[in-house]
Amino acid sequence: MKQGITAFVLAGALLAVGAASAEDPEDTAPAAEATSTPSSDGMTGNVQFLIGQTYLGDFWSPLDEPAAFGIEVDFGPSKSLVHVAMALSGAHDSATVTSPFFGELGSVAVGYLEFSAGFLIHPVRKAPVRPYFGAGALRMIAATDSGANAWNGGESDQSFGFYGNAGIFFKVGDHFNIGFDGRIVRGTDIVLFGIEGDADYEQINMLLGFSWGN
């Protein structure tokens, strides 16, 4: 499954690059005609809500597939293909274990919270189907605790990391977006109860959101 998510992200990036040729023909209109139409200057952007599944490494087994949730905002000049992107996301899972999980038995929980900032490229600006891809840096807090809540004051650690993402969404009307998003995180370094590991992951999400501007 992890290989499939990686392939999805790479395929999304390739689709986004190839789709640049599908730009609206209006962008190639003669300068004389463009001067007779209203200016397209201004800002444009998207607010996307993400719900999906995270696939962590063996460091987190058997709680290595937590449910994911998040929100991503991207914005930039309406004439630019490159947007600033910021996201806040997290994941959480709990289970009853019979083998020690960081020294705990019974009910245990894991979770992480993440803030990221980077860029997002939209090669197609005026079409019903809009692929995108991007990358950036992140700060993550990962935690585990006994019980059903990972944030009850158990063990936690923080780390920087890097991410890459790609996806595609469909415009429904002028403002509503629906689609899919894939994300890969690498470079994190987490220590819990003296055990060294990481919170690197692959993730697949359903995307629901809205856009503004042109």
Protein Blocks (a to p, Z undefined) as FASTA:
>chain_A
ZZmmmmmmmmmmmmmmmmmmmpcfklmgcfklmmmpccfedcddddddddddddddfklp
cblbccddddddddddfkbcbdcdddddddddddddfbdeehiahjdddddddddddddd
dfbfbbfbdcddddddddddddddedjbfknopacdddddddddddddddehjlbccddd
ddddehiacdeehiacdfddcdddddddddedZZ
